[in-house]
Amino acid sequence: MSGSSSGFSYGPVVPEDLRLLCMLHNIGAVAPERSLTVKEISEWTTVEASMVQSYLQKFVEEGYVGHIKADDVDRYHLTLNGIRKVLSIYS
């Protein structure tokens, strides 16, 4: 028996950008009324705000994240395609 492995598999290693999508799903940012700011997303995910902003820009362009401006503040949430992308990671 190898001492370097516990023998347990916890699923695939998810890249940090996709982990951000998963976290948005897990914390419920799945509709415009549940949108979060970059700062809130950064706090929930422990990813630096500048990196969160970069990922969000990419995901908005790809259609996985929606963007709204509420009270002059940018807010983000998963789109239906973003939810599908997250769920596809687990299938």
C-alpha positions in Angstrom: 0.0 0.0 0.0 1.3 3.4 -0.9 1.9 5.9 1.8 1.5 8.9 -0.5 -2.2 8.4 -1.4 -5.2 7.8 0.8 -6.9 5.8 -2.0 -9.9 8.3 -2.0 -10.8 10.2 -5.1 -12.6 13.5 -4.7 -13.4 14.0 -8.3 -11.6 16.0 -11.0 -9.4 19.0 -10.1 -11.4 22.0 -11.2 -9.5 25.0 -12.7 -9.8 28.2 -10.6 -11.9 30.0 -13.2 -14.4 27.1 -13.3 -14.3 27.0 -9.5 -15.5 30.5 -9.5 -18.6 29.5 -11.6 -19.2 26.6 -9.2 -19.0 29.0 -6.2 -21.5 31.4 -7.8 -23.8 28.5 -8.2 -23.3 27.2 -4.7 -23.9 30.6 -3.1 -27.0 31.1 -5.1 -26.0 33.9 -7.5 -28.2 32.3 -10.2 -30.6 35.1 -11.2 -30.4 38.9 -11.7 -32.1 39.5 -8.3 -29.4 37.4 -6.6 -26.5 39.1 -8.3 -23.3 39.9 -6.4 -20.6 42.6 -6.6 -17.0 41.7 -7.5 -16.1 42.4 -3.8 -18.8 40.0 -2.5 -17.7 37.3 -5.0 -14.1 37.8 -4.0 -15.0 37.4 -0.3 -17.0 34.3 -0.9 -14.5 32.6 -3.2 -11.2 33.9 -1.6 -10.0 34.9 -5.1 -8.5 38.3 -5.5 -10.9 40.9 -6.8 -8.8 41.7 -9.8 -8.8 38.0 -10.8 -12.5 37.8 -10.1 -13.0 40.7 -12.4 -10.9 39.1 -15.1 -12.8 35.8 -14.9 -16.2 37.5 -14.9 -15.3 39.5 -18.0 -14.4 36.3 -19.8 -17.6 34.5 -18.6 -19.8 37.4 -19.6 -18.3 37.2 -23.1 -18.9 33.5 -23.2 -22.5 33.8 -21.9 -22.0 32.0 -18.6 -22.4 35.1 -16.4 -24.9 37.9 -16.6 -24.1 41.5 -15.7 -26.5 44.1 -14.4 -26.0 47.6 -13.0 -28.1 48.2 -9.9 -27.8 51.6 -8.0 -24.7 52.3 -10.2 -23.0 49.1 -8.9 -21.9 46.3 -11.2 -23.4 43.0 -10.2 -23.0 39.4 -11.6 -24.9 36.2 -11.6 -24.9 32.9 -13.5 -27.0 32.6 -16.6 -28.8 29.5 -17.6 -25.8 28.5 -19.7 -23.5 29.1 -16.7 -25.7 26.8 -14.6 -25.5 24.2 -17.3 -21.7 24.6 -17.5 -21.4 24.1 -13.7 -23.6 21.0 -13.7 -21.7 19.5 -16.7 -18.6 19.5 -14.5 -20.2 16.9 -12.2 -21.6 14.6 -14.9 
